[in-house]
């Protein structure tokens, strides 16, 4: 995989460089204004954009945001992200109101050497996400007209076979940006010559989202800690009643098989000993007190649902992380957005901060939780920008965006 440093050494002054970034940031509507709730992904691509601009390239930044249905939707405009990128760069950033139309062509044509432009949301075009190779290729052809060189740096999208991720690199000289190089380097530390003990903490709502990675980790990790909504399928698989908690009954047989495999292979599978419950889901807007109950994991009342790991489990999980040499964490332990159910996620994050291990926070909600709960990002070994991409890499899948950059 060619690196951006090699590209810079060849010289990019005056060249139009298309940077496929991941500016898929969470937005908050506050009356007439739209605010970025977490600019972590924008900051993550800064080193690549700045290096290219400083070297005199004409930088064309493109990304998706949200899931518009192949047509323009103002709710998913990249305008706020473009504005924030300009603030972080300390330089003007042009914004095109379309992706490959007249506004984009004009914005790119108007770039001086070292200038930066952002084009509108890639997914406003059906060709970006099309499963039809010809339709996707046609859109990639139009994107290629905007640039002379391609730099892939949107790690959060490399597991997608999309036009700007998979097809466009085949049409232009290409290299990997700093973010992708960093992310791949970190993931190799989690899959090749891992320092042990290797502990993985998995949370999130659906166990089905994590089955494939659990399948792989049962042969690689020394210890698995399970939390979040997905844990109730594990508790049910052990014969516990889980009340009104989130449950994927169709996954119980698979989870039972994983529990048995862990026992046979000597992988320590750690489940909560207590949970915080309530008779209803908390109000995440008002953050009104939810008055949670603390109950044993095998004694959840029939009319209550589990929303976080309990205090004894927090201590247990912290102790199971304390002796680790390598830690991968993906998925919150509870409904961290509400203060009454944030302590489990906070305890895991704190255990990682306190640990001398190489610690990786696997993107998505885990990364958002770290920031929301006020942790210093530099206290972790690495915070990934791509939860889904990280998981698929750990599952052993070929990621289309990485394969394209290696081609």
C-alpha positions as CSV (number, residue, x, y, z in Angstrom):
1,X,0.0,0.0,0.0
2,X,1.6,3.3,-1.1
3,X,1.8,5.8,1.7
4,X,1.1,9.6,1.6
5,X,4.7,10.2,2.5
6,X,5.7,8.5,-0.7
7,X,3.2,10.6,-2.7
8,X,4.5,13.8,-1.1
9,X,8.0,12.8,-2.0
10,X,7.0,12.5,-5.6
11,X,5.5,16.0,-5.5
12,X,1.9,17.1,-5.5
13,X,2.2,20.9,-6.0
14,X,-0.5,22.0,-8.4
15,X,-2.1,18.6,-8.6
16,X,-5.8,18.1,-7.7
17,X,-5.8,15.5,-4.9
18,X,-9.1,13.8,-4.1
19,X,-9.2,12.9,-0.4
20,X,-11.9,10.4,0.5
21,X,-12.4,11.4,4.2
22,X,-14.9,10.3,6.8
23,X,-16.7,13.4,7.9
24,X,-19.7,11.4,9.1
25,X,-20.1,13.4,12.3
26,X,-23.1,13.5,14.6
27,X,-25.2,16.6,14.1
28,X,-27.5,18.4,16.6
29,X,-30.3,20.7,15.6
30,X,-30.5,23.7,17.8
31,X,-33.3,25.9,16.5
32,X,-32.1,27.5,13.3
33,X,-28.6,26.2,13.7
34,X,-27.0,22.8,13.2
35,X,-24.1,21.9,15.5
36,X,-21.6,19.2,15.3
37,X,-21.9,17.1,18.4
38,X,-18.4,15.4,18.0
39,X,-15.8,16.6,15.6
40,X,-13.4,13.7,16.2
41,X,-13.6,12.4,12.7
42,X,-12.9,15.8,11.2
43,X,-9.8,16.2,13.4
44,X,-8.7,12.8,12.4
45,X,-8.3,13.7,8.7
46,X,-6.5,17.0,9.5
47,X,-2.9,15.7,9.2
48,X,-3.6,14.4,5.7
49,X,-5.4,17.4,4.4
50,X,-2.8,19.8,6.0
51,X,0.2,17.9,4.6
52,X,-1.2,18.0,1.1
53,X,-2.2,21.6,1.3
54,X,1.2,22.6,2.7
55,X,2.8,20.7,-0.2
56,X,0.9,22.9,-2.7
57,X,-1.8,20.4,-3.7
58,X,-5.3,21.5,-4.6
59,X,-7.2,19.4,-2.1
60,X,-10.7,18.1,-2.9
61,X,-12.3,16.5,0.2
62,X,-15.3,14.2,-0.2
63,X,-17.3,12.2,2.3
64,X,-20.7,10.7,3.2
65,X,-22.8,11.8,6.1
66,X,-25.7,9.8,7.4
67,X,-27.9,7.7,5.1
68,X,-29.7,9.8,2.6
69,X,-31.4,7.7,0.0
70,X,-29.4,8.6,-3.1
71,X,-30.8,12.1,-3.5
72,X,-30.0,15.5,-1.9
73,X,-31.4,15.9,1.6
74,X,-30.6,19.2,3.5
75,X,-30.6,17.3,6.8
76,X,-27.5,15.4,5.7
77,X,-25.5,18.3,4.1
78,X,-21.8,18.4,4.7
79,X,-21.8,22.2,5.0
80,X,-21.3,22.2,8.8
81,X,-18.4,19.7,8.5
82,X,-16.8,21.9,5.8
83,X,-17.1,24.9,8.0
84,X,-15.6,23.1,10.9
85,X,-12.7,21.8,8.8
86,X,-11.9,25.4,7.8
87,X,-11.9,26.4,11.5
88,X,-9.5,23.6,12.4
89,X,-7.2,24.3,9.4
90,X,-7.3,28.0,10.1
91,X,-7.9,28.7,6.4
92,X,-10.8,29.2,4.1
93,X,-12.5,26.0,2.8
94,X,-14.7,26.2,-0.3
95,X,-17.9,24.3,-0.3
96,X,-19.6,22.8,-3.4
97,X,-23.4,22.4,-3.1
98,X,-23.3,19.3,-5.3
99,X,-20.8,16.4,-5.6
100,X,-20.0,16.2,-9.3
101,X,-22.1,19.0,-10.8
102,X,-21.4,22.5,-11.8
103,X,-20.8,23.7,-8.3
104,X,-18.2,21.0,-7.6
105,X,-16.4,21.7,-10.9
106,X,-16.4,25.4,-10.2
107,X,-15.1,25.0,-6.7
108,X,-12.3,22.7,-7.8
109,X,-11.4,24.9,-10.8
110,X,-11.2,27.9,-8.4
111,X,-8.6,26.3,-6.1
112,X,-5.2,27.9,-5.8
113,X,-2.2,25.7,-4.9
114,X,-2.7,24.8,-1.3
115,X,-6.4,25.4,-1.4
116,X,-9.1,23.1,0.0
117,X,-12.6,22.4,-1.1
118,X,-15.3,20.1,0.2
119,X,-17.9,18.7,-2.2
120,X,-21.4,17.8,-1.0
121,X,-22.4,14.5,0.5
122,X,-21.4,11.6,-1.8
123,X,-24.5,9.7,-0.9
124,X,-26.7,12.4,-2.5
125,X,-25.9,10.4,-5.6
126,X,-27.4,6.9,-6.1
127,X,-24.2,5.7,-7.9
128,X,-22.1,6.0,-4.7
129,X,-23.8,3.1,-2.9
130,X,-25.2,1.2,-5.9
131,X,-24.8,-2.6,-5.9
132,X,-24.7,-2.4,-9.7
133,X,-21.0,-2.3,-10.8
134,X,-21.8,-0.2,-13.9
135,X,-23.8,2.4,-12.1
136,X,-21.1,2.7,-9.4
137,X,-18.4,2.8,-12.0
138,X,-20.2,5.6,-13.9
139,X,-20.3,7.7,-10.7
140,X,-16.6,6.9,-10.1
141,X,-15.8,8.2,-13.6
142,X,-17.4,11.5,-12.8
143,X,-15.6,11.8,-9.5
144,X,-12.3,11.0,-11.3
145,X,-12.8,14.1,-13.5
146,X,-12.3,16.3,-10.4
147,X,-8.8,15.0,-9.6
148,X,-5.4,13.8,-10.7
149,X,-4.5,11.7,-7.6
150,X,-6.6,9.8,-5.0
151,X,-5.8,9.6,-1.3
152,X,-7.9,7.2,0.8
153,X,-8.3,8.4,4.4
154,X,-11.9,7.6,5.3
155,X,-11.3,4.6,7.5
156,X,-14.9,4.5,8.7
157,X,-16.0,3.6,5.2
158,X,-13.3,1.1,4.0
159,X,-15.6,-1.8,4.7
160,X,-18.0,-0.5,2.1
161,X,-17.9,-1.4,-1.6
162,X,-18.8,2.2,-2.6
163,X,-17.8,4.2,-5.7
164,X,-15.6,6.7,-3.8
165,X,-14.0,3.9,-1.7
166,X,-13.6,1.0,-4.0
167,X,-14.0,2.1,-7.7
168,X,-12.3,5.5,-7.7
169,X,-8.8,4.4,-6.6
170,X,-8.7,2.1,-9.7
171,X,-9.1,5.2,-11.9
172,X,-6.4,7.4,-10.4
173,X,-2.9,7.0,-8.9
174,X,-3.6,6.4,-5.3
175,X,-2.1,6.3,-1.8
176,X,-3.3,5.8,1.8
177,X,-3.6,8.8,4.1
178,X,-2.1,9.1,7.6
179,X,-5.3,8.0,9.3
180,X,-5.7,4.8,7.4
181,X,-2.1,4.0,7.8
182,X,-2.4,4.5,11.6
183,X,-5.7,2.5,11.8
184,X,-4.2,-0.5,9.9
185,X,-1.1,-0.4,12.0
186,X,-3.1,-0.6,15.2
187,X,-5.3,-3.4,13.9
188,X,-2.3,-5.4,13.0
189,X,-1.2,-5.1,16.7
190,X,-4.5,-6.7,17.6
191,X,-4.2,-9.6,15.1
192,X,-0.5,-10.3,14.6
193,X,1.9,-11.1,17.5
194,X,-0.5,-9.8,20.1
195,X,1.0,-9.0,23.6
196,X,-0.9,-11.0,26.2
197,X,-3.0,-11.2,28.2
198,X,-5.3,-9.9,25.4
199,X,-8.6,-8.7,26.8
200,X,-11.6,-7.7,24.7
201,X,-14.6,-5.8,26.1
202,X,-17.7,-5.9,23.9
203,X,-20.9,-3.9,24.4
204,X,-23.6,-2.3,22.3
205,X,-27.2,-3.1,21.8
206,X,-27.4,-6.1,19.4
207,X,-25.5,-9.4,19.8
208,X,-26.0,-10.1,16.1
209,X,-23.7,-7.2,15.3
210,X,-20.9,-8.9,17.2
211,X,-21.3,-12.6,16.5
212,X,-18.7,-12.8,13.7
213,X,-16.1,-11.0,15.7
214,X,-16.8,-13.1,18.8
215,X,-16.4,-16.2,16.7
216,X,-12.9,-15.0,15.7
217,X,-11.9,-13.7,19.1
218,X,-12.7,-17.0,20.8
219,X,-9.6,-18.3,19.1
220,X,-7.4,-15.3,19.8
221,X,-8.4,-13.4,23.0
222,X,-7.6,-14.6,26.5
223,X,-10.6,-12.9,28.1
224,X,-13.9,-11.5,26.8
225,X,-16.0,-9.1,28.9
226,X,-19.6,-8.7,27.7
227,X,-21.9,-5.7,28.4
228,X,-24.5,-3.5,26.8
229,X,-27.9,-4.6,25.5
230,X,-26.3,-7.6,23.9
231,X,-25.4,-9.2,27.3
232,X,-29.0,-10.1,27.9
233,X,-29.0,-12.7,25.1
234,X,-25.9,-14.2,26.9
235,X,-27.7,-14.2,30.3
236,X,-30.8,-15.8,28.7
237,X,-28.5,-18.4,27.1
238,X,-27.3,-19.3,30.6
239,X,-30.9,-19.9,31.7
240,X,-31.5,-16.5,33.5
241,X,-34.7,-14.6,33.2
242,X,-34.0,-11.1,31.7
243,X,-37.4,-9.4,32.2
244,X,-38.2,-6.8,29.5
245,X,-34.5,-6.3,28.6
246,X,-33.4,-6.2,25.0
247,X,-33.2,-9.8,23.8
248,X,-32.5,-11.5,20.4
249,X,-34.1,-14.9,21.0
250,X,-33.1,-16.2,17.6
251,X,-29.4,-15.8,18.5
252,X,-29.6,-17.8,21.8
253,X,-28.5,-21.1,20.2
254,X,-25.4,-19.5,18.7
255,X,-24.6,-17.7,22.0
256,X,-24.9,-21.0,23.9
257,X,-22.5,-22.6,21.4
258,X,-20.0,-19.7,22.0
259,X,-20.3,-20.1,25.8
260,X,-19.5,-23.8,25.4
261,X,-16.6,-23.1,23.1
262,X,-15.1,-20.6,25.5
263,X,-15.2,-23.2,28.3
264,X,-13.5,-25.8,26.1
265,X,-10.8,-23.5,24.7
266,X,-9.9,-21.8,28.0
267,X,-11.1,-18.4,26.9
268,X,-12.5,-16.6,30.0
269,X,-16.0,-15.3,29.1
270,X,-17.0,-12.8,31.8
271,X,-20.7,-11.7,32.2
272,X,-22.2,-9.3,34.7
273,X,-23.0,-10.3,38.2
274,X,-25.4,-7.4,38.7
275,X,-27.3,-4.9,36.5
276,X,-29.1,-1.6,36.8
277,X,-32.7,-1.9,35.8
278,X,-35.8,0.3,35.4
279,X,-39.5,-0.2,34.3
280,X,-38.9,2.1,31.3
281,X,-36.3,3.5,29.0
282,X,-34.8,6.8,30.3
283,X,-35.5,10.2,28.7
284,X,-32.3,11.0,26.9
285,X,-33.4,14.6,26.0
286,X,-34.3,15.9,29.5
287,X,-31.9,13.5,31.3
288,X,-34.6,13.4,34.1
289,X,-33.6,11.1,37.0
290,X,-34.4,7.5,36.2
291,X,-34.1,6.0,39.7
292,X,-32.5,2.7,38.6
293,X,-32.6,-0.5,40.6
294,X,-29.6,-2.6,41.3
295,X,-30.4,-6.3,40.9
296,X,-28.4,-9.6,40.6
297,X,-27.9,-10.6,37.0
298,X,-30.0,-13.8,37.6
299,X,-32.8,-11.9,39.3
300,X,-34.1,-9.3,36.9
301,X,-37.8,-8.6,37.6
302,X,-40.2,-9.5,34.9
303,X,-41.4,-6.0,34.3
304,X,-38.0,-4.3,34.3
305,X,-35.2,-4.0,31.7
306,X,-31.5,-3.9,32.2
307,X,-29.8,-0.6,31.1
308,X,-26.3,-0.8,32.5
309,X,-23.9,-3.1,34.3
310,X,-24.1,-2.9,38.1
311,X,-21.5,-1.7,40.7
312,X,-20.1,-5.2,41.5
313,X,-19.7,-5.8,37.8
314,X,-17.9,-2.6,37.4
315,X,-15.4,-3.7,40.0
316,X,-15.2,-7.1,38.4
317,X,-14.5,-5.8,34.9
318,X,-11.9,-3.3,36.2
319,X,-10.1,-6.2,37.8
320,X,-10.3,-8.3,34.6
321,X,-8.7,-5.4,32.7
322,X,-6.0,-4.6,35.2
323,X,-3.5,-7.2,34.2
324,X,-4.0,-6.9,30.4
325,X,-1.2,-6.2,28.0
326,X,-3.5,-5.5,25.1
327,X,-7.1,-4.3,25.3
328,X,-9.7,-3.8,22.5
329,X,-13.0,-2.2,23.6
330,X,-16.0,-1.8,21.2
331,X,-19.5,-0.9,22.5
332,X,-20.7,0.9,25.6
333,X,-21.7,-1.1,28.7
334,X,-25.1,0.6,29.0
335,X,-27.2,3.6,28.0
336,X,-24.2,6.0,28.6
337,X,-26.1,9.0,27.2
338,X,-28.1,9.1,30.5
339,X,-26.1,9.9,33.6
340,X,-27.9,7.2,35.6
341,X,-26.7,4.6,33.2
342,X,-23.2,5.9,32.3
343,X,-21.2,4.4,35.2
344,X,-20.6,1.0,33.6
345,X,-19.1,2.6,30.4
346,X,-17.2,5.1,32.5
347,X,-15.7,2.3,34.7
348,X,-14.4,0.4,31.6
349,X,-13.0,3.6,30.1
350,X,-11.3,4.4,33.4
351,X,-9.9,0.9,33.7
352,X,-8.3,1.5,30.2
353,X,-6.9,4.8,31.3
354,X,-5.4,3.3,34.4
355,X,-3.9,0.3,32.5
356,X,-0.4,0.2,31.3
357,X,-1.7,-2.0,28.4
358,X,-1.9,-1.0,24.7
359,X,-5.5,0.1,24.7
360,X,-7.7,0.5,21.6
361,X,-11.2,2.1,21.7
362,X,-13.0,0.6,18.7
363,X,-14.8,3.6,17.2
364,X,-18.6,4.3,17.0
365,X,-20.4,4.7,20.3
366,X,-17.4,3.8,22.4
367,X,-15.4,6.7,20.9
368,X,-18.4,9.0,21.4
369,X,-18.8,7.8,25.0
370,X,-15.1,8.5,25.8
371,X,-15.6,12.1,24.7
372,X,-19.0,12.6,26.2
373,X,-17.8,11.3,29.6
374,X,-14.9,13.8,29.5
375,X,-11.9,11.5,29.2
376,X,-8.7,12.7,27.7
377,X,-8.3,11.0,24.3
378,X,-4.5,10.9,24.7
379,X,-5.0,8.6,27.7
380,X,-5.8,5.8,25.4
381,X,-3.5,4.0,23.0
382,X,-5.7,4.6,20.0
383,X,-9.3,5.7,19.4
384,X,-10.5,4.3,16.1
385,X,-12.7,6.3,13.8
386,X,-14.4,3.3,12.4
387,X,-16.3,0.8,14.6
388,X,-17.7,-1.3,11.8
389,X,-14.5,-1.3,9.8
390,X,-12.5,-2.3,12.9
391,X,-14.8,-5.2,13.7
392,X,-14.8,-6.5,10.1
393,X,-11.0,-6.3,10.1
394,X,-10.9,-8.3,13.3
395,X,-13.3,-10.8,11.8
396,X,-10.7,-11.5,9.1
397,X,-12.8,-10.0,6.2
398,X,-11.3,-8.3,3.2
399,X,-12.1,-4.6,3.4
400,X,-12.9,-3.3,-0.1
401,X,-11.3,0.1,0.6
402,X,-8.1,-1.3,1.8
403,X,-8.0,-3.8,-1.1
404,X,-8.4,-1.0,-3.6
405,X,-5.5,1.0,-2.1
406,X,-3.3,-2.1,-2.2
407,X,-4.1,-2.6,-5.9
